[in-house]
Structure formats: structure tokens, C-alpha cells
Amino acid sequence: MEPVIQNLNDYTDKATKQTLQLLVDKKRKFEKFKKRELMWRSATLLSVGLFIVYIYYFVISGVSSYSIAFSYFFDREIHFYIVMFIGFQIGMVKYLLYKKDKAEKEYQDLRKETVKRSDDYWKQKEEWKSRHEVFEMMKKEFDINLYHESK
């Protein structure tokens, strides 16, 4: 458990701390997939761009007709492997996009549930008055907004 969450005041019980920790874990999982998806997307765009530049300068511009360029492109085995590699990258981007969206949905659902059930987590009047400290800490330390259900 995060030390900041573990050291929360006496008005926050153990179950609430566990929920907050789970929320932090889901946020980190979402951020991890977001970062990985961006990295793979950038690598894919770079690969496609370099391949297009290669095709233009070494396949198309050096020949007199497009049929010769077309046959040159398909005669080289390395072109097949490059296209397969780019296809793998595109598939990886789609997979990571799916995982990122799934992680974001899980995170947002748990965050919204925490906002909705905040009156269950802080039942006593003294607890309810001190919950803003927990909300501020979550916003400051982990960039998790528990004040409103919307993003």
C-alpha cells in the first residue's frame, strides 16, 4: 500500500484505504498502457514513413516505368519482411489500444463508484468533514479527481 494512503487520518477506515489503493493501481495500469501504446504508435509511424521514403527513392524514382518498379518491389524478399513487420506493429498498436481502453474503463468505473459511494465510506459527520483532505491528497499525489464523476 502507498505510504501516503496508509498514513491517512483516523477518519479513513481500512476498507476505504484499500479502495483508494486499488484506484491508484488502476490509474497506474491505465497510464502504463497509454505510454506503451503511444510508443508503439510512434514507432509504427516512423517505420511506415521510412519505408515510404525508401520506396520512393530506391524503387520508384530509379526506374522508367511503374511496371518495372512494381516487379522490383515484389522480387525482393526483404520487402515482404518489412511489410510483415509493419503489419505486426499495427497489430500491436491495435492490441495496446484495446488494453488501454479497457484499463481506462475499469479505472473510470472504479473512480465513479468511489465518488458515488463516498457517503458510505465516510458515514460519521466528523469523517464526512475530513474527506476533502483525502480528496485533495488523491488529486495532488496521484492526479485522481474524486470530487466529481465526470473526468
C-alpha positions as CSV (number, residue, x, y, z in Angstrom):
1,M,0.0,0.0,0.0
2,E,1.2,3.5,-0.8
3,P,2.7,5.2,2.3
4,V,0.6,8.3,1.7
5,I,-2.6,6.3,1.7
6,Q,-1.5,4.2,4.6
7,N,-0.8,7.3,6.7
8,L,-4.3,8.8,6.2
9,N,-6.1,10.2,9.2
10,D,-8.2,8.2,11.6
11,Y,-11.4,9.1,9.8
12,T,-10.5,6.8,6.9
13,D,-11.0,3.1,7.6
14,K,-9.0,0.2,6.2
15,A,-11.6,-0.7,3.5
16,T,-11.6,2.9,2.2
17,K,-7.8,2.8,2.1
18,Q,-7.9,-0.4,0.1
19,T,-10.3,1.1,-2.3
20,L,-8.1,4.2,-2.7
21,Q,-5.1,1.9,-3.3
22,L,-7.0,-0.1,-5.9
23,L,-7.9,3.2,-7.6
24,V,-4.2,4.2,-7.7
25,D,-3.3,0.8,-9.1
26,K,-5.9,1.0,-11.9
27,K,-4.7,4.5,-12.7
28,R,-1.1,3.3,-13.0
29,K,-2.1,0.4,-15.2
30,F,-4.0,2.8,-17.5
31,E,-1.1,5.1,-17.6
32,K,1.3,2.2,-18.4
33,F,-0.8,1.1,-21.4
34,K,-1.2,4.7,-22.5
35,K,2.5,5.1,-22.6
36,R,3.2,1.8,-24.3
37,E,0.5,2.5,-26.9
38,L,2.0,5.9,-27.7
39,M,5.5,4.4,-28.0
40,W,4.3,1.7,-30.4
41,R,2.2,4.1,-32.4
42,S,5.2,6.4,-32.8
43,A,7.5,3.5,-33.9
44,T,4.9,2.4,-36.4
45,L,4.6,5.8,-37.9
46,L,8.3,6.1,-38.1
47,S,8.6,2.7,-39.8
48,V,5.9,3.4,-42.3
49,G,7.4,6.8,-43.1
50,L,10.9,5.4,-43.6
51,F,9.5,2.6,-45.8
52,I,7.6,5.1,-47.9
53,V,10.8,7.2,-48.3
54,Y,12.7,4.1,-49.2
55,I,10.2,3.0,-51.8
56,Y,10.1,6.5,-53.4
57,Y,13.9,6.9,-53.6
58,F,15.1,3.4,-54.3
59,V,12.2,1.8,-56.1
60,I,10.1,4.3,-57.9
61,S,12.5,7.2,-58.8
62,G,15.2,4.9,-60.3
63,V,13.1,3.2,-62.9
64,S,11.5,4.4,-66.1
65,S,8.1,2.7,-65.8
66,Y,5.8,1.7,-62.9
67,S,5.6,-1.9,-64.0
68,I,9.4,-2.3,-63.6
69,A,9.2,-0.7,-60.1
70,F,6.3,-2.9,-59.2
71,S,8.2,-6.1,-60.3
72,Y,11.4,-4.8,-58.5
73,F,9.4,-4.3,-55.3
74,F,7.9,-7.9,-55.4
75,D,11.1,-9.5,-56.5
76,R,12.9,-8.5,-53.3
77,E,12.2,-10.8,-50.3
78,I,13.2,-8.1,-47.8
79,H,10.2,-6.0,-48.8
80,F,7.9,-8.8,-47.7
81,Y,9.5,-9.0,-44.3
82,I,9.3,-5.2,-43.9
83,V,5.6,-5.2,-44.7
84,M,5.1,-8.1,-42.3
85,F,7.0,-6.2,-39.6
86,I,4.9,-3.1,-40.1
87,G,1.8,-5.3,-40.0
88,F,2.9,-6.7,-36.7
89,Q,3.4,-3.1,-35.4
90,I,-0.1,-2.1,-36.5
91,G,-1.5,-5.2,-34.8
92,M,0.4,-4.4,-31.6
93,V,-0.9,-0.8,-31.7
94,K,-4.5,-2.1,-32.0
95,Y,-3.9,-4.6,-29.1
96,L,-2.5,-2.0,-26.9
97,L,-5.3,0.5,-27.8
98,Y,-7.8,-2.2,-26.7
99,K,-5.9,-2.9,-23.5
100,K,-5.6,0.9,-22.8
101,D,-9.3,1.5,-23.4
102,K,-10.2,-1.5,-21.1
103,A,-7.9,-0.2,-18.4
104,E,-9.3,3.3,-18.7
105,K,-12.9,2.0,-18.4
106,E,-12.0,0.0,-15.3
107,Y,-10.3,3.0,-13.8
108,Q,-13.1,5.4,-14.6
109,D,-15.8,3.0,-13.4
110,L,-14.0,2.5,-10.0
111,R,-13.4,6.2,-9.7
112,K,-17.1,7.0,-10.4
113,E,-18.1,4.3,-7.9
114,T,-15.9,5.8,-5.3
115,V,-17.4,9.2,-5.9
116,K,-20.9,7.8,-5.7
117,R,-20.2,5.8,-2.5
118,S,-18.3,8.5,-0.7
119,D,-21.1,8.8,1.8
120,D,-20.7,5.1,2.6
121,Y,-17.0,5.4,3.1
122,W,-17.3,8.4,5.4
123,K,-20.5,7.8,7.4
124,Q,-20.0,9.8,10.5
125,K,-20.3,13.6,10.4
126,E,-16.6,14.1,11.5
127,E,-15.5,11.7,8.8
128,W,-17.6,13.5,6.2
129,K,-16.0,16.8,7.1
130,S,-12.5,15.4,6.8
131,R,-13.0,13.6,3.4
132,H,-11.9,16.7,1.5
133,E,-8.4,16.1,2.9
134,V,-8.4,12.6,1.3
135,F,-9.7,14.0,-2.0
136,E,-7.1,16.7,-2.1
137,M,-4.3,14.2,-1.3
138,M,-5.5,11.9,-4.1
139,K,-5.6,14.9,-6.6
140,K,-2.2,16.2,-5.5
141,E,-0.3,12.9,-5.2
142,F,-1.9,10.7,-7.9
143,D,-3.9,13.1,-10.1
144,I,-7.2,11.4,-9.3
145,N,-10.2,13.6,-9.1
146,L,-12.8,12.3,-6.6
147,Y,-14.8,15.5,-6.4
148,H,-16.9,14.8,-9.5
149,E,-17.9,11.8,-11.5
150,S,-17.0,13.4,-14.8
151,K,-13.4,13.3,-16.0
